[in-house]
Amino acid sequence: MTSSDRPPRSAAQRKAPRALAAFATVSCVAALAAAGCAEVEPATTADAEKLANLRADLEQNEILSKFQQKKKEQARARGEDADALYDDAEPLKKSDEFQRLWAEKRKLIFEDRLTDYKKRPGRTIQSCIVLASTTGGAREVDTCVQHTQPDEKINPLKAAIIAVVVLIAGVAALTAYRSARRRIDTVAVAGKQLGLNVTQGDQNTTVTGKYKDQEIKIESSAPESGQGDRFMRVIVLSNINPKTVVRFGPLAPPTGLDLPDLDAPEVHDDRIPEGYKLRLSEGTSASELLSGETGFQLRQFDPVDVRVHDGVCGVTCWQIPATADKVIEFIDVSLAAAKLYS
C-alpha cells in the first residue's frame, strides 16, 4: 500500500477530540470559579434604581430626535413647510404629545435597565452612577455596566475546594467523552465484534487483522468529523492480482481524501453511473461492478470508490455507516469486490 493511499486529515479533524475534552474541562473551571471562588456583592436596590433613572434620562434626546423627524415627515405629506414648523425641537419637547410619548418610553427603559442592574456587582453600578452623573452618554454607560471590573472578595479555603472539584470534574468529563466516543464509533465497534485489532486515534480509527481469510485494513475518519469530511475505507491486502489496475468511482474524491489517479485506459460504457469514471488495465473486466450483484450492493453505499493497484484493493465510501452491522455489511461487500480481481 502506497503513502498516497493514506488520506490526510484536516487540522480541524486532528484537533477535534482534544478540543472537545479541553472544552469540557475549561467549562468546568470557568463555571465553578465564577460561582464559588469570587464572592461578589450585588448592587443595592437604591443604587440600581438611581442608575436606571439616570440611564433612562439619557435616552430623551434620541427619542425627541425621532419624534421630530416623524413630525416633519407628516408635515411634508400634508404639503407643509416641515423645517419652518418643526426645525426647533424645544417646542416639540414641551408639547403634550411628546410628554406622553416620553413618559411611556422612559418607563419601559427604566424597568428594563433596573432588572439588569439589580443583577450586576455593586462596585460596577456605583462606578457607572458617577459616569452617568457627569459626562457619560447612553452608550458609555452601557459599556461601563458591561466591562467595569467588580471588587471581589476571594475566599482562600473555597478557592482550594473549587480547585479540587475542578480537577475531578475535568477527569470525569474526559472519561465520559472517551466512553461516548467509543460508543458512537461504529467502525471500532464492528472491528471488535469481528475480533480485529482496533486503534482509535485523534485523527481516525484504524482496524487491522484477518477476516474471511483475507488480510484487511480499515480506516475511517473520527466519528465527530463534519458531514463533508467523513469516510470509511476497506483495504484488502492479500490475494489481489498485482498486475490489475481498476479505478471506478466518482470523478472527484471527497474533502480530505487523496486517492491515486491510476494510470490505465479510460473505459466508456453506458452502464457507468452518471458522475462516475472507469479506468481498467488491459484484459481486466468491470462487468460485475457495472451490472452484477456486487456492483448493485456497492451502490447501496453511494458514492463509493473502488481502486485496485499494486496487489491491493481499496473500497471507500464517503460516509460512516450508522450501525456496526452496516459497517460489517460494507466490509463484506468490499471483500466481494476484491475477490473479482484475485
PyMOL commands that set and color helices and strands:
alter all, ss='L'
color gray80, all
select helices_A, chain A and resi 3-5+11-37+45-57+60-77+82-86+89-94+96-117+122-133+138-147+156-184+186-193+227-229+287-291+293-301+324-339
alter helices_A, ss='H'
color red, helices_A
select strands_A, chain A and resi 38-39+153-154+197-200+204-211+214-221+232-236+246-250+276-280+304-309+312-317
alter strands_A, ss='S'
color yellow, strands_A
deselect
rebuild
show_as cartoon
